[in-house]
Amino acid sequence: IRAYFNYAACKSPDNKTYIETYMSIVGKSVDFKKNQNDNYQDSVNINVAYLMNNQIRFAQKYNLKSPEVKDTLSALPVFIDMQRIELGDTGTYTMEMEISDANSEKLNPVKFTQNIYIGIYANTFLFIV
């Protein structure tokens, strides 16, 4: 499974801290199967947790489905996901994520951990020269 991940931090007018995540899954790296509409589609399971000081601040499991395609001989689409998550406080979070293909047991799940810092500039534009 080939996936690309990025994020942006922000604050709401009522001073709540959010992270907005962007993920894209490369269609040719997953296993498309025929669905009930007689089209091909993939389904990816995503399990993510955000921890601060070893305490879970947010956790979520969900399923991301690709667009349907008529056949798998043509180019398979990259499919995307965007999430907006309220985390609460500024500071350093540890994000733990696992991505697995719901259509294939032969593809190994992808697991990764990343430290994410949400600072005091989360609600402003910051230009670094």
C-alpha positions as a Markdown table, in Angstrom:
| # | Residue | x | y | z |
|---|---|---|---|---|
| 1 | Ile | 0.0 | 0.0 | 0.0 |
| 2 | Arg | 1.4 | 3.3 | -1.0 |
| 3 | Ala | -0.1 | 6.3 | 0.8 |
| 4 | Tyr | 0.9 | 10.0 | 1.2 |
| 5 | Phe | 0.1 | 11.9 | 4.3 |
| 6 | Asn | 0.2 | 15.6 | 5.2 |
| 7 | Tyr | -1.5 | 17.9 | 7.8 |
| 8 | Ala | -2.1 | 21.5 | 8.8 |
| 9 | Ala | -2.8 | 22.8 | 12.3 |
| 10 | Cys | -5.3 | 25.5 | 13.0 |
| 11 | Lys | -7.4 | 27.2 | 15.8 |
| 12 | Ser | -11.0 | 28.1 | 15.7 |
| 13 | Pro | -12.3 | 31.5 | 16.7 |
| 14 | Asp | -13.3 | 30.0 | 20.1 |
| 15 | Asn | -9.6 | 29.0 | 20.6 |
| 16 | Lys | -9.9 | 25.2 | 20.0 |
| 17 | Thr | -7.0 | 23.4 | 18.4 |
| 18 | Tyr | -7.7 | 21.4 | 15.3 |
| 19 | Ile | -5.6 | 19.3 | 12.9 |
| 20 | Glu | -6.7 | 18.9 | 9.3 |
| 21 | Thr | -5.2 | 15.7 | 7.7 |
| 22 | Tyr | -4.8 | 14.9 | 4.0 |
| 23 | Met | -4.1 | 11.4 | 2.8 |
| 24 | Ser | -4.0 | 10.0 | -0.7 |
| 25 | Ile | -3.9 | 6.3 | -1.6 |
| 26 | Val | -2.2 | 5.2 | -4.9 |
| 27 | Gly | -4.8 | 3.1 | -6.7 |
| 28 | Lys | -2.3 | 0.7 | -8.3 |
| 29 | Ser | -0.9 | -0.1 | -4.9 |
| 30 | Val | -4.1 | -1.7 | -3.6 |
| 31 | Asp | -6.4 | -4.6 | -4.6 |
| 32 | Phe | -9.6 | -3.6 | -6.5 |
| 33 | Lys | -12.4 | -6.2 | -6.4 |
| 34 | Lys | -15.7 | -6.3 | -8.2 |
| 35 | Asn | -18.5 | -4.8 | -6.1 |
| 36 | Gln | -22.4 | -5.2 | -6.2 |
| 37 | Asn | -22.6 | -2.5 | -9.0 |
| 38 | Asp | -20.5 | -4.8 | -11.2 |
| 39 | Asn | -17.6 | -2.2 | -11.0 |
| 40 | Tyr | -14.2 | -2.5 | -9.4 |
| 41 | Gln | -13.5 | -0.7 | -6.1 |
| 42 | Asp | -11.0 | -0.9 | -3.2 |
| 43 | Ser | -11.6 | -0.4 | 0.4 |
| 44 | Val | -8.9 | 0.7 | 2.9 |
| 45 | Asn | -9.2 | 0.4 | 6.7 |
| 46 | Ile | -7.6 | 3.3 | 8.6 |
| 47 | Asn | -6.9 | 3.2 | 12.3 |
| 48 | Val | -5.5 | 6.4 | 13.8 |
| 49 | Ala | -4.7 | 7.7 | 17.3 |
| 50 | Tyr | -3.3 | 11.0 | 18.6 |
| 51 | Leu | -1.6 | 10.8 | 21.9 |
| 52 | Met | -0.2 | 13.5 | 24.2 |
| 53 | Asn | 1.9 | 12.5 | 27.2 |
| 54 | Asn | 1.1 | 8.9 | 26.4 |
| 55 | Gln | -2.7 | 9.5 | 26.8 |
| 56 | Ile | -5.0 | 9.1 | 23.8 |
| 57 | Arg | -6.6 | 12.4 | 23.0 |
| 58 | Phe | -8.4 | 11.2 | 19.9 |
| 59 | Ala | -8.8 | 7.8 | 18.2 |
| 60 | Gln | -10.8 | 6.7 | 15.1 |
| 61 | Lys | -11.3 | 3.6 | 12.9 |
| 62 | Tyr | -12.9 | 4.1 | 9.5 |
| 63 | Asn | -13.1 | 2.7 | 6.1 |
| 64 | Leu | -12.1 | 4.7 | 3.0 |
| 65 | Lys | -13.5 | 3.5 | -0.4 |
| 66 | Ser | -12.0 | 4.3 | -3.7 |
| 67 | Pro | -14.0 | 5.6 | -6.7 |
| 68 | Glu | -15.6 | 2.8 | -8.7 |
| 69 | Val | -14.0 | 1.9 | -12.1 |
| 70 | Lys | -15.3 | -0.3 | -14.9 |
| 71 | Asp | -12.1 | -2.3 | -15.3 |
| 72 | Thr | -8.6 | -2.6 | -13.7 |
| 73 | Leu | -6.7 | -2.6 | -17.0 |
| 74 | Ser | -6.8 | 1.2 | -17.3 |
| 75 | Ala | -5.2 | 3.6 | -14.9 |
| 76 | Leu | -6.5 | 3.1 | -11.3 |
| 77 | Pro | -7.4 | 6.3 | -9.5 |
| 78 | Val | -5.6 | 7.9 | -6.6 |
| 79 | Phe | -8.2 | 8.3 | -3.9 |
| 80 | Ile | -8.1 | 10.9 | -1.1 |
| 81 | Asp | -9.3 | 11.5 | 2.4 |
| 82 | Met | -9.5 | 14.7 | 4.5 |
| 83 | Gln | -10.3 | 14.7 | 8.2 |
| 84 | Arg | -10.7 | 17.7 | 10.6 |
| 85 | Ile | -10.0 | 16.6 | 14.2 |
| 86 | Glu | -10.3 | 18.7 | 17.4 |
| 87 | Leu | -7.4 | 17.9 | 19.6 |
| 88 | Gly | -7.8 | 20.6 | 22.3 |
| 89 | Asp | -4.4 | 21.9 | 23.4 |
| 90 | Thr | -1.3 | 23.1 | 21.6 |
| 91 | Gly | 1.8 | 21.0 | 22.1 |
| 92 | Thr | 3.4 | 17.9 | 20.7 |
| 93 | Tyr | 1.2 | 14.9 | 19.8 |
| 94 | Thr | 2.2 | 11.4 | 18.7 |
| 95 | Met | 0.1 | 10.2 | 15.8 |
| 96 | Glu | 0.0 | 6.4 | 15.3 |
| 97 | Met | -1.6 | 5.2 | 12.1 |
| 98 | Glu | -2.3 | 1.8 | 10.5 |
| 99 | Ile | -3.6 | 1.4 | 7.0 |
| 100 | Ser | -4.7 | -2.0 | 5.6 |
| 101 | Asp | -6.4 | -3.1 | 2.4 |
| 102 | Ala | -9.8 | -4.6 | 3.3 |
| 103 | Asn | -9.8 | -6.5 | 0.0 |
| 104 | Ser | -6.5 | -8.3 | 0.4 |
| 105 | Glu | -4.9 | -10.3 | 3.2 |
| 106 | Lys | -1.7 | -10.6 | 1.1 |
| 107 | Leu | -0.9 | -6.9 | 1.3 |
| 108 | Asn | 0.8 | -6.1 | 4.6 |
| 109 | Pro | -0.7 | -3.3 | 6.7 |
| 110 | Val | 1.3 | 0.0 | 6.7 |
| 111 | Lys | 2.1 | 1.3 | 10.2 |
| 112 | Phe | 3.7 | 4.5 | 11.1 |
| 113 | Thr | 4.2 | 6.9 | 13.9 |
| 114 | Gln | 4.9 | 10.7 | 13.6 |
| 115 | Asn | 5.3 | 13.5 | 16.1 |
| 116 | Ile | 3.1 | 16.4 | 15.3 |
| 117 | Tyr | 3.7 | 19.8 | 16.9 |
| 118 | Ile | 0.8 | 22.2 | 17.1 |
| 119 | Gly | 2.1 | 25.6 | 18.1 |
| 120 | Ile | 0.8 | 29.0 | 19.1 |
| 121 | Tyr | 0.8 | 30.1 | 15.5 |
| 122 | Ala | -1.9 | 27.6 | 14.5 |
| 123 | Asn | -4.4 | 30.3 | 13.7 |
| 124 | Thr | -2.2 | 32.7 | 11.7 |
| 125 | Phe | -0.2 | 32.8 | 8.5 |
| 126 | Leu | 3.5 | 32.3 | 9.2 |
| 127 | Phe | 6.0 | 33.1 | 6.6 |
| 128 | Ile | 9.6 | 31.9 | 7.1 |
| 129 | Val | 12.2 | 33.6 | 5.0 |
